[in-house]
Amino acid sequence: MSRMFHPPRFHAPAVFGVRPGSDFFLALPVEGERLSLDCANPPPGTGFDAAAGVLSGRIGRPGIYPVEFEAENPAGRSRCTIRLIAGEGIQLTPPMGWNSWYCFSEGVSDAGIRKTARALVERGLAAHGWNFVNIDDCWQGVRGGTYGALQGNERFPDMKALADYIHSLGLRFGLYSTPWIGTYAGFRGGSTDRGREERLFLPEPERLQPNQVFGRYPGIHSLGADRPGPEWRFGDDVRQWAEWGVDFVKVDWHPNDLPTARRMADELRRCGRDIVLSLSNNAPAADAAELLGCAQLCRVTGDIRDEWESVAAIGFDHPAAWRRVTGPGRFPDPDMLQIGSIGIPNSPNPSYTPSRLTREEQSTQFALWCLLSAPLLLSCDIAGMDEATFRLLTNDGLIAINQDPLAAPPSVENRGNGILVYRKPLADGSEAVGVFNRSGEHRTCRLDDCRYGHDLRDGETRELCGEVHLVPHSSRIFRTVPARGGAEAVDSFRSVTA
């Protein structure tokens, strides 16, 4: 019997920002088997790698470049157009991918990162847009190389080779840093005390790892390494990252002060490569507009935990000041998704346990993060992911809401008794409507919209007029039919949201 194939299906963002004169890396998410890919009109200065599904290079002039892609397999052919917007803004839609912290934490290694990158592709997540592979803390070794920059430690012998490998899979590569002398996990940071910080180092026999010189958290606080040093080395590190091919950097310190944020953003802008800047952690809402004028992401909270109380407080109590500044290339970050099997922060994590969130709570976190236009960063065991988690994370209807190019913040209506209704305008004129039950009781919420909506959980299209029943800690998400009228519009909408 001949094998059945499904036609190719693109899950690429509608827009992609690049800075004129800077190197960029656009991964093309497309679902299907035995694919052949083509780009009809790569802009001058760029090239398309059909094997990896990557458009890269540098665009010389500001402007809007509609780039046409085609995918073909034995079942059919699909096309999509991505508008490359060459200007100041990059990462115009929320990043999607994976971060090592809750998975590997102190045990992160070259081998573990390569295994995860392969699993993102082989498991099929990359085809749905999950294409960042970000190393969090614990990769740093000593300074050296051409720029006197931080190099990988004994578990990362060749960072350039690792970046090249990740890129060859059609994925993007991220790292972690801090302006402090030391990182939260006790490794070297982006500044020094002109060598005097070595007096703070733990004796070698007391270190858990050779380069964990300040000891496990909270060692940096007790040793006084939680401050920017008088010798600024972040710029040296940026030049090294650009040479390695880094696409994303999470910079972690507290408080997130504006002068430091501006200095780091300026050095990244001048490095010759588009590198997404993610500020962390617990940034002050009073500086929301200014911080997101420097960076594409900004953490609005401390570290999240895989407990409903943590997820609900962070997600639902999202300060209005942050929602007001949300837009293309400006994304408040409520921290990572607590979905799948994860490890314990600040430990080597040789094994994983299922998230303490119930399936319903994991689904609700994912839906809420999508409506908030939040970064979607996993930190779970990708290679061992179960089928239910995979289905949740490949809900293309929810992902499309998160990746909508308008990136509009939702309005929030508190109905009482733990019921909240979120309404998010979308670029095609439709609206995402989310009904959430924050409480631990069964609840009912009445909707009075005289419109049709596509239920993004069960796939049904229904009138949004009547009662919605919600079990504890659950959600229902609908995407309204664009206002074209009649049964024809409903049938057309079904075809594009299926």
N, C-alpha and C positions, 0 to 999 in steps of 0.2 A: 504494500500500500504506500502511495506517495505521501510525503510529509506535508502537513498543512502549514502554511505561513500566514501571518497577518500583514497587511500593508504597513509601510513605515508611517510613523506618526511623530512629528516634531513637538518638543516641549521646550522650545527655546524662548528666551525673553523677547518681547516685541522691540525693546530698545536696549542699547548697550553703549555706555559712555566711554570715550577715550580722550586723552589729552593730546593735542597736536604735538608731534615731535617726540612722543614717549612710546616705548615699546608696550604693547598690550597683548593679551592672550585671551581669546574668546573660545570657550569650549561649547560645542554644539550638541545639546541633548536631543537624541532621536531614538525612538523605540522601534525595534524590529530585528529580524534575523537576516543574515546573509545580505547585509546592506552594501550598496555602493553609493558613495556620497560625491557631490559635486557642488562647486560654487561658480555661478555664471559670471560674476562681475566683482572679483576682489578689488577693493580700492587701490590706487597706486601706492606702492610702498608696503603692501601686504601680500601674504600668500596663504593658500589653503592647503592643509595637510589632510587629504582625504582619508588616510588610514587611521589617524587619530581623531578626525572630526574637529579640527582646530583651525581657526583663522587667527593669524598673528602678524606682527610687523609694527610699523608706525605710519600714521597718517600725517602728512605735512601741514595741511591747511584746515582751519576750522570749517565746519559745515555739517550737513546731514547727508549720509551716504546710505541709501537703501541697498542692502546686499541680499542677493537671491541665492538660496540654497535648494538643492534637490536631493532626495533620497529615493532609491529604487531597490526592490527585491522581487523575488518571483511572484509575490502577491499583488504588486502594484507600485505606484509612484506617488510621492508627495512633495510638495514645495512649501517653502516658507520664506518670508522676507524679514530681516532684522534691520532696523534703522540704527546704524552707527552714528552717534552724535559726537562729533569732535568739538570739544569745548573744555570748560573747566571741570564739569561734573563727571565722575566715574561711579561705577556700581550703582546704576540708576534704579535697580530693583534689589530687593533684599537678598543677601548671599544665602545659598543653600549648600550644605555640606556636612562635614564631620570635624570634631575637635577631639584631641587625645585625652583631655583632662580626666573625665569621669571614667574613661575606659582604661587607659594605661597609667595615668598619673606619673608617679616617680619611676615606673618601669618602662617608660616609652623608649623605643629603639628604632633604628633603621629597619630592622626586619619586621617589627610590628607595624610600622607605617606602610611599608610595601605590601604587607598582607592585607591591610585594611583598604588600601587603594585598589588592589586587585579585586577585593570583594565588592567594593562599590560598583565596579564595572560588571563583574561576573554575576552578581546577585540581581543586577538590573536597576539599581537605584540611580546610577549616573545617567541612564537614559531618560529619567524623569526630572533631571535638573540638579541632583545632589552631586556637585562637582568640586567643592573645596575639600582639601585634605590639610588640616591645620594642626601643626605640632604646638602644643601648649608648653608650659614650663618644663624644665629638666633636660633640655637639649644642650645647654651651654657648656663650653669648655674654657680654655684659656684664650687670650688674645694673640693674634698673629696674622700671617698672610700679608698681602700687599698693603692693606689699609690699617693694620693693627686692630682688626675687628675681632669680635667674638667668633670662635670657630666651634664646630661640633665637638662634643665630648667623646669619650671612648666608645659610646654606643652609636655615634654618628660619625663614622670615619671619613665620609665624603658627601658633604651637603649638596654640592653641585650635581653629583651623580644621582642623588636621591631626587632632587628637583627635576632633573631631566627624565628620570623614570616616571615620575608622577605625570609630567607633561605628555609623555609618550602614550599614556593611557587616556588622554583627553581630559585630564583633571588639572585643577589649579592648586598651588602650593602655598601654605601659610606657616608663619612662625610667631613666636611670642617674645616680648621684650618688656623692659621697664626703664624709666629714667633714673630709678634708684641705683644705689651701689650694688644692692643684692635683690634677687627676686623673692617672691613670697615663699617659694620652695627651697631657697637657700643657695641658689646658683649666682654666678656673676651677672651684673646688670649693665645698663647702658651708660653708666658714669663711674668714675673712680675717685678715690681720695689721694690721687697722685702716688699710688703705691702704699700709702699708709693704711689702707683698708686691710692689707695682709695681716696686720696685727690683730684683726678681729677673726681671722680664719680659725676654725677648729683645728686642733692637731690632727694629723692624718689618721692615726689609729681610731679617732673618735668620729670620723666622717662615715656616713652610711654609704656614700658614693665618693669616688676620688675628687669630683668637682662640685660636690654639695658642701661648699666651703663654709657656709654660714649655718649649716644644719637644717634639719626639717623644721617646717613652720611650727611655732612662731619664733624660730631662732633669729630671724632678721630683726625683729622688734627688740628682743633682749640684748642683741649685740649692737644695735644702733645703725644697721645697714639699710634701714627703711627711709632713705633720704637721697635726693640728688647730691652727688659729690661735686667738688669744685672743678674736676676735669670731666668735661662733657665728651663722651665717646659715641653717643647715639648716631651722629652723622657718619662716623667711620663704619658703623654697623650697617647703616642704610646703603652705603656704597657697595658693601659686600653682598647684601641681600639682592641688590639690583644685578650684580654679576652672577649670583647663583640662579636668579630667575624666580625670586619670591613674588607672589601675587597678593599677599594679605599679611598684615601684621597686627596682632593684638598687643596693645601696650597697657600694662597693668600697674597701677599705683593709686594711692589715695592720700589726700584728696586730688581729684582731677582739676588742677589749676589751669587757668587760661594761658598764662605765659608759656608754660611748658608744652601745652597742647599745640599752641601756635608754632612754637619752635620746631617741634617734631613734624608737624604738617608741612611746614615750609621746606624742611630737608627732604621729605618724601617727594614733594612736588618737583624738586630740582634734581632728582636722582636719575632721570632718563627712563624710568619704567613706571607704569601705572601699578601702584601698590595700594590696596585698600587699607585704610587706617581705622582700626577698631579700638576705641578708648574704653578702659575698664579701671575702676569699678565704682559703683554707687555715686555716679556723678550728680552734682547739685542741679536741681530743676531750675533754679534761678539763672543758671548759665546755659540753659538748654539750647537756645538759638545760637549762641556764640560757639559752643563746643561742636555743634553739628554744622557750623560753618567751617570748622577745621577738619573734621573727620566724617567718614561715611556712616559709622556706627558709634553708639555711645551707650555703655552699660548704665542702666538706671537703677540698679540694685546691687546688693551683695550677692554672694554665691547662692544659687538656688539649690534646693534639696528635693529628693524624690518622695515628697510628702504632700498631700493635698493642701494642707495649711500653707505651706511655702508657695506652691504653684498658684493657689487662689489669691493669696495676698499680693504676690508680684504681678500676676496677670490682670486681676480685676481692679486693683487699687492703683493702676497705672496713672501717674499724675497727669492732669489735663495739660499742664505746661509742656510735657513731652509730646502728647498727641498733637498739640497745635503746631509743632514744628516738623512733624513727619511729612516727608515728601520724597520725590526722586533723589536718590543719593544722600538722604538724611533719615537714618533709621534708629530710633531709640531701641535699645537691646535689653529685653527682659531676661536674658541669659538662656542657657542651653535647654534643649528638649530632654525631659527626663523619661525617655521612651526606650523600651527594649531592655536588654541585660547590661548592667553597668557595674563598675567597681567602686572602690572607696577612695575619695581624694586623699592626697598625702600618704599614699602607700604604694607598693610595687604592683599590686593587683594581678596576681597570677591566674585568678579565676573571676567569674562574674556571677551576679545574682539578678533575677528579674527585678525590674523597677518596683518599688513599693506602691506606686500608683496602680490603681485598678485599670483594667482595659478601658473602662468608661472614662476615667480621669485622664488617661493618656490621650484618648481621642479628643477630649475637651481641651487639653492643653494645646494640641496640634491645631485644632480649629480656631482657638482664641488667638494664638500666635499668627495664624494666617490672616485673620481679620485686622490685627494690629499692624500689618506690614512689618512684622518683626523678622530679624534674621532667623533662619531655620538651620540650626546647627545641632546635629546629633552628637552624642558622645558614648554610644553604646557599642557592643560587640557586633560588628557588621557581618563578619564571616559566619557567625552562629545564629543570625537573626531568624526568628520563626515566621511562619507564613502570615499570621495575623498582623504582626508588626509591619511586615513588608506591605501588606494590603493597605494598612492605614497610611503609610508614608508614600504610597504611590497613588493616592487619591488626587487625580489630576485636576478635578474641579476645585478642590480646596487650594492646591498649589497655584492654580491660575489666579485665584483671588489674591494670594500673597504676592504673586509676581505681576499683578496688574500694573501697567506703566503709569497710571495716574498716581499710585501710591498714596491715595487719600486716606486720612485718618477717619475712623468710624465715629459717629455720634453714639452716645450711650444713654439709654433710658432705664432708670432703676424702677422696676415695677413693684418692689417690695417683696418680702418673704424669700429673698435670695434669688429672685428672677431678674435678669438683665437682658435687654434687647439692644443689640448693636446693629447699626446700619452704615454700610460702607459704599459710597458711590464708586462705580467702575468706569473704565475708559470707554466702553461701548454703549454707555447710557443705561446699563442695567445697575442693579444694586445687590450687594450681599447683605442678607439679613441673618443675624445670629441670635438665637434664643438660648440663654444659658441658665442652668439651675445650679447656683453656688451652694445651695443648702443641702443638708443631709436627709431631706424628706422628699417624697414624691410631690411634684407640683404640676399645675396646669397654667398655661399662659394663652391668652386670646390675642390673635392677630386680626386686624381689621383692614388689611390691604386688599383692595379690589384688583389684584394682579395675579398672574400666574408666576409660580416659582419652581425651580428645579431643586429637589431635595438632594443635597450632595452626599448623603449617606446611603439612601436606598435607590436613588436614581429616578424616582417618580416625579412627574410634573403635576402640580396641584394648585388650586387657588389658595392664596395666603389669607384666607378668611375663615376663622374658626379657631378651635382650641388645639393647642400643641401640648402633648403630655410628655413630661420629662421625669426620668428617674433621678435619684440623687447624683449630683456632680456631673450632670450630662449636658449635652448641647444638641441643637438641631440647626443646621445651616442651610439656607436657601439662596439661590441666585435667581433674581427676578428676570422675567422675559423682557428684553428691550421693547420699548413702546412702539411696535410696528403694527399691532392690531391683529385680532382674529386668530382662528385656528391655524392659519398658515404660519404665523409667527411662532406659535407654540411648537409646531412640527419642525420648523427650521432650528429653533433653539435646542430642541431635543437632540438634533443631529450633531450640533457642535459641542454639546456638553456631555455626550455619551462617553 
